[in-house]
């Protein structure tokens, strides 16, 4: 009986050692953590499409711990910015771009990803168009300042917050150029 016990313990010890060495060996060949490997953000392909016919190029920038894109003309003049906004809608996160001029006035808002119920986003393009001309940091009110998406209060308010949040942060961080 004692021999069987010793054999069982020896087998378990050998299996444990093999497992430890196998785990260590596999870790030697793992890829570096994602924060070390530079990866293209998921929104980058959408941004390329969003700006495709504008003649503008974009440069990613981080200033005062705030990430955004500078937009440049063909002769490298600053044309404006693209801010990234995300808020929780009714069906999940709503991700959007806020394109501004250099002073921070909204030119265009584009939702590049959402999981909202289709009926709640009917007329979204018309709703997004109502943001044009406002300062990006303006605290807009649904159905007063911006209009559309009838019956989708949570979705509309999430979009407004996704525009206002990065707009306010950009103004506070000194991103926008002051007009005289």
PyMOL commands that set and color helices and strands:
alter all, ss='L'
color gray80, all
select helices_A, chain A and resi 2-28+44-50+118-121+124-129+153-172
alter helices_A, ss='H'
color red, helices_A
select strands_A, chain A and resi 57-63+66-72+78-88+93-100+106-113
alter strands_A, ss='S'
color yellow, strands_A
deselect
rebuild
show_as cartoon
